């Protein structure tokens, strides 16, 4: 008999996450000749002849915000200025996506209107988009960009009308219980509240959960439940004492998967309905373990959403277009150093996907000291630091800022108490060519 057990463990980390900024990259595209003919090639003709990155870090964020007005006054930002050029003899109108980050741990779910997008000096309308991004994950263009979908995702298992049945039991007289059921196919997923772990035993699955007297336990059965499914309950994970009298089925409820996925959706959040639904599907696929068990106890994904700006850009045949995107800049906060150091990362490698990439200028406007950087070579100026490169370096751009030129490891290090207060996985950064253009109107 094969037995595999995975418990749910709460882990306290000194470093909550790594901040990340993503540079530009191209995906799908097409062009339109003057006569209206649509052209699609394997390689996008758009080039970036120059990019200027300007980091404005005149202040560091607080480790906690309880007031939304104070949160919105935080001024940290990154401005990416691209000069696009097309050597082709046709116009290219593209939909661009700019990923700029998950909500930081120390922040609030509010976005200042001071950020925006311009093309050739004029503001352009943009749509706020969201995709699922797992906790503490690095931004990966090849995995994150495909999650940006218009409309509801066509998943191999989940569909808006997939049936869902909820079973709610009232449990009593024990602090820990186990649910035991026989599994016969892969047409079902189980989402369990109060889940603490599970064990697989050949075709059987044991779900462990914490409960107490007069507490409720709910299982969401997503999909088609096998007719021969049998629910059995035990007092503990040893499966030696089966519970009968202490178990009462209090409710059975039918719904669709869309209703379940949208249960925690807030229409006033600024998240598009289909973006929330698609993010829930991505999360459930990521959280699925074995035998259809979902290693998740709730569906509120609001703290796991990567935010994007989506907008249009047109570059005429043989012409240039200047595109500027300004987005919030949220560093990590590392209080394991005295004074605290703030970390910034900008991914330059995705820009290698453009047909050509010219010079790169990096400006860091700050009154603070740059203690480390990769690549090196930043020059100190009256306003901060600058670095000019002929092209993209091999690695990514990282730097740290502090109020001291030489911060020291805290003397409190090693006492067993996490000192880092807040950090977040944040994408603040590049343009991504996503969707094709439309045919020019005659």
N, C-alpha and C positions, 0 to 999 in steps of 0.2 A: 504494500500500500504506500503510495506516494503522499507525503504530507508536506505542505509548504505554508508557512505562516509569515505574514507581514503585518507588524503592528503599526499603528499611527503614533508617531512620536513628536512631541513639541520640542523644538531645538532653539536655544537662545544663542544667537550669534553676535560676536562683537562687531563684525562688519555686516551690515544689513544687506548691502547690494553694491553693484558697481554701476556708476553712471556711464552712459554711452551716447555718442552723437554720430549720426550716420550721414555719410557724404552722398553725392549724387551717383545715380546709375541709371542705365536705360534698359527698358524691357521691350514691350510691343510697340510697334509704330507702323505708319504707312504715310504715303505722300499723295498729293494731287497736282497734276499738271494743269496748265492754264486752260486746256480744253476739257477739263473735268475728269480726265482719265486717272484712275486710282492706281498707284504704284506701291508694291510691297516687295521688299528685298529681305534677304537674310540678315543683312547688317544695316543698322540705323545710320543714316548719313550725318546726323547731328553731332557736332563737335563742341567741346568746351575750350574756347581759346584762352580763357582766363577765369580764375576764381579768386575772390577775396573773402576770407573769413574774418569777421570782426566779433570778438568776444567782449562784451561790456560787463565787467564785474566790478562795479563801483561799490558794491556792498555784498556781504555774505548773507545767505538766508538764515532765518532763525531755526532752531531745532524743533520748534513747535509753534503752530498758529491756531489760535482759538477764535480769532475774529477775521471774517472774510475781507473786510475793508483793509486790514493790515496786510493780509496775504496778497491782495491785489496791488499794493503799493511796492512790493518787491520788484526791483528793476532789472535783475540779471537777464541778459538776452544774448543770443547769438544771431548774427546777420550774415547770410550767405548770398554773395553777389556773383552771379554767373553771366558770362558773355557767351551766348550760344551762337553758332554759325553753321549754316548748311551749304556745302559746296555743290549740292545737287541743283538741277535745273527745274525743280518743282517745289511747291510750298509744302511745309509740314505743319499740321496743326495737331497738337498732342495734348492729352490729359496727363498732368504731372501729379505725382504724389510726394509729399514731403513729410517724413516721419519725425515727430518732434517730442515724443516721450510719453511714458506712463506717469501717472500722478505720483509725485514723490511722497515718501512716508511722512514728511513734515509738512506737506501741503494740504490744500483744500480743493474740492472739486469745483473750481471756478477759474475761468480763463480771461485774462485781461484783454481788452479791445485794443491795446497799444501795439499788438503784434499784427502783422499782415503781410500781403504779397503785392508786388508791383511788377509790371512789365513795361519796359521803356519809360519808366517814370510815372506811369499811371496805375492806380489801384485796380486790381482785378478781383472779381468775386471768387470766393472759395467755399468749399464745403468741408465741414469738420467730419472726419471719418474715424472709425475705431476698429481695431482687430484684437484678438486675444493674444496675450503675451504672458507666458508662464513666469512665475516668480523667480527672480534672480537670474533670468536668462539673458544672454547677450543677443543683440540684434543680428540677425542673419538674413540678408536680402533674399536668398533662395527659399527660405522658409516663411518669412514674415510677409513678403509682398504677395504671394499667391492667396493669402487669407483676405486680401482686400478685394471683395467681390461685390458687384452690383446685383441686388436682388438676393433671394434666399439660396443658400448653398445647396447643391445637389450632392448629398452625402450618400455613401453606400448603405448606411443603416438608418440614420435619422431623417425624417421628413416631417413637415408641419402637421400632417394628419396621422402620423404614427400613433396608435392607441397607447394610452397610459392608464394603468389601474393602480390606485393607492390603497394599501392595506394598513390600517392603524389598529394596533393592539394595546391594551392596557395591561401593564406588567406590575406585579407586586411581590414583595417579600424577598427580594434578592438585589444585590448591588451590581452584579454582573450576570449577563445571560448570553446565550448563544442561540442563533436560529440555524436550523439544519434543514437543507432541502436537497432533493435529487435533481441533478441537471441533465437534460437529455439532448439539447440542441443549442445553437448559437443565435437564435432568433429573439433573444431577450436580453435586456440590460437591467441591472438592479442598482438603484440609488437609495441608500439607507441613511436615515438620520441617527445620530448618536453612535456612529460606527467607530469602533476602536481597533478593528483588525479583522482578518479573515484567514481561513485555512482551506486549501483545496485537497480533496481526498478522492482521487480518480475522477469520477463524474459527479461527485458530491461536493457541495460547498458549505462551509460553516462560517456564518457571519457573527462576529462578536460585537457586543455593544454594551455600554454602561447604562444602567437604569436604576430605579428604586421604587419604593412602594407607591402605587397609584400614578406612576409615570407612563407616558405614552411613547410608543415606538412605531415609526412609520417606514414602510418600504414602498418605493415607487417602482412598479414593474413597467418597463418601457418595452413595447413590442408585444409579441404573441407569447403568452405564457403557456408552456406545455401542459396538456390536459392531465398528465400523470404527475404533475408537481405536488409534492407533499411537504407541508410546513410542519416542522417539529421544533420544540423549544426545550432548552436545557438550562440548568441552573448555573453552569460554569463551562469553561472551555474543555474540560475533561470529557464531556458528553456522557457522564455516568448517571446524572440525575435529571430525568425528563420532567418538564413542568407541564401539568395539565390544568389543574384547578386555578392556578394563578394567571392563566392566560385568557383574555377576553377580547374578541374581535369587536371593536367599537364602531368601525366605519370602513366602508368600501366605496371608493369614488372613481368615476370614469372621467377622463379628459383627453385632450390631444397633446402631442408632444409640444406643439407651439404654445399652448396654454401653460404647460409646465416651464418651458424655456423662458417665457416672458413673465413669469411669476414675480420676479424682483425688479422688473424693468420700470424705470421712472420716466415718463414721457417728457418731463421738464429737464432731464439731465443733459440734453443736447446730443444724445446718442441716437442715431437712426435706428428704427425698429429692426431692419434686417441686419444691421451691423451687430446689434446685441444678440439676436438669434444666432447668427453665424459664429459669434464669439463663444456662445454657450456650446454649440456643436463642437467647435475646435477644442474647447476645454474638456468636454466629456470624452472625446476621442483620446486626448492626451492622458486623462485620468483613468482610463479603463485598464484593468490589470488582467485577470484571468476569469474565465467562466462568465464573462459579462458583468462582473462586479465593477462598479465605479468607485474609485478611491476618492470620494468627494462627499461632503455632508451638507452642502448648501449650493445655491445657484447664483448668488450675488457676485458677479464678476467685475463690479465697478472699479476695484483696485487692481485689476489685471488687464486693463485695456490700454493698448498702445494707440496713441493719437496721431492722426495724419491730417495735413492740409491737402485738399484736392482742388486743382484748378486747371485752366487751359492756357496754352502758350502757342503762338503762331510764329514761325520763322519763315520768311519769304525766300524764294529761290536765290541763292547767292548772297543772302543778307545776314545781318546779325540781329540779335535780340538780347536786351539786357534784362535779366530776371533777378529780383531781390526777394528773399524770404526772410522775415524776422520772426523768431520763435523764442519762447522762454528758455532760460538756461538754469538748470538745477544741478548743482554739484553734489557729490557725496560729502558727508561731514564725518571726519575722523578725529575724535577727541582722545584717541590714544596718544596724541602728541600734544606738547605744550610749546607754543599755543596751538590750537586746533588747525589742521590742514584740510583743505577743500580740493577735491579731485575732479578733473575734467578730462573727458575722453572724446575724441572725434575720429570716427572711422573714415579713413581716406581710401581704402582699398576698393570699395564699390565703384568709385569713379573710373576705375580702369576699364569698365565695361563700355564707356563711350568710345566712339570711333577714334577720337583723338582728345588729348587733354594737354593744355598748354601750361602756363605759369600759375603758381599758387602763392598767394600773399596771405600771411596770417598776422592779424593785429589783435593784441590783447590789451584793452584799455582797462587799467586797474591801478589803484593806489597801493596795492599789496605787493608782496615779494613772490616771484616765481621761484620755488625751491627745487623743482625737478621738471624736466621736459624730455619728450621723445617725439621727433628727433631733437637733437641739441642745436645750438647755434642761434638762439634768440638773442637779440640785441636790446639792451635797456634804453628806453627813451623817457622823455619827460611825462608822457601819457601812459607808459606801461612797457610793452615789449612788442617787437616785430620780428618776423622771419620771412624771407623771400626765397622761394625754390623755383627752379626751372621746370619742374614737373612733380609728379607724385613720388614721395619717398617709399621705401619698401614696407615700412611698418605703418602703424596708426599714430595719430596725434594724441599725445597725453601730456598733461601738465598739472602741477599742483600749486596752489596759492596759500599764503599764510601771512599773518601780520608780522612775522619775524623772518629774517633772512635765513635763520638756522634753527628751526624748531627741534626740540628734543623729545625723545620717547618719554611719556609720562611716568613719573615716579610711582604712580598708582598701578602701573602695568603689573599684572601677575597676581593681584590680590583676589581674583575670582569674581569681580563685579564688572559686567560690561560697561565700558565708559562711552563708547560711541552711542550717540543719542539718536541720530536719524540719518538715513540715506535712502536712495531709491534707484531703481533701474530706470533710466531716462534716455530717450532718443531725442536729440535736438538737432535735427539736421538734414539731410540732403534731398535734392530733387530726384525723383525716380520717374522715368518715362514709362507710363503704364498702358494707356489705351490709345487706340488709333484716332486719327482726325476724322473729319467728315468731308464729304464732297463739297467743293466750292460752288456757291450759287452763282449762276450766270446772270 
